[in-house]
Amino acid sequence: MKSITINGSQRESVGKKATKALRNAGQVPCVLYGGDKPVHFSAPELAFSKLVYTPNAHTVVIELDNGETLNAVLQDIQFHPVTDRILHVDFYQLFEDKEIALNIPVQLVGNSRGVKNGGVLRRTNRKLRIKALPANLPDFIEIDITPLKIGDKVAVGDLPTDGYTFLHNDNTVVCRVSTSRVAIEDEEDEEELAEGAEGAEAPAAEGAEAPAAQE
C-alpha cells in the first residue's frame, strides 16, 4: 500500500488554549494511538490534502521533529461544520507483526455484458473492510465485471484473498447488474434459444416418415 509522509511537531501542551493557537497558526492538532501511550503532535493543514481528499487508502509515515518516525493509518478526522477546515485528526499506529482492520476501496474493471445489453450496474459497497498485517494491505480490491450478465452479482465470498481477511459475511453483495426497461435478452442466451428452436423444427431424416397427425 502506498504511504504519505506527514512532518509533525510534538505538542507539550494539549489544552484548549494551546489547541486554538495551533489552529489559528494553520496547524492541525493530532493524536497517535495504539502504542504504549498516545503521542500528541501537530502538522500543517496542507499536509493532509493528499490523505483526506482522495478515495484511495494510504498508510502514513509520521516524521516528528525529534527524529522519531512512526507508521500509522488514519483513524478519524473532524471537520468544522461551516468552513470544512480540519479541526482534529486521530491516527492508529502500525506494527509489522500486528494485524490492522482497514476500509479498502473497490475498483471495477472491464465492461459488463449485462450493461451492454441494457442492464444497470449497481454498486452496493464501494469499500470493503479487511484485516491484515501492514505489509499485506492492498491499495484497492479489483473486480473484473466483464462476465456479468443481467441478474448476476458479485459477493464477498466470490472474491479471492491474498494475505488478508474480509470482515464481511460471504453473502455481502459488492455489485450487481440489474434489469431495466431497455434491457434485452443476453446475446448468448438468444443464441442458445435459437439453436434449440432449430433443433425442434429440423426436418425428418431422408427415408423416414413423418408422424401422422392425430385427430
Secondary structure, DSSP 4 states (H G I P E B T S, - for coil): --EEEEEEEE-S--SHHHHHHHHHTTEEEEEEESSSS-EEEEEEGGGGHHHHS-SS--EEEEEETTS-EEEEEEEEEEE-TTT--EEEEEEEE--TTS-EEEEEEEEEES--HHHHTT-EEEES-SEEEEEE-GGG--S-EEEE-TTPPTT-EEEGGGS--SSEEESS-TT-EEEEEE--TT----HHHHHHHHHHHHHHTPPPPTTPPPPPPP-
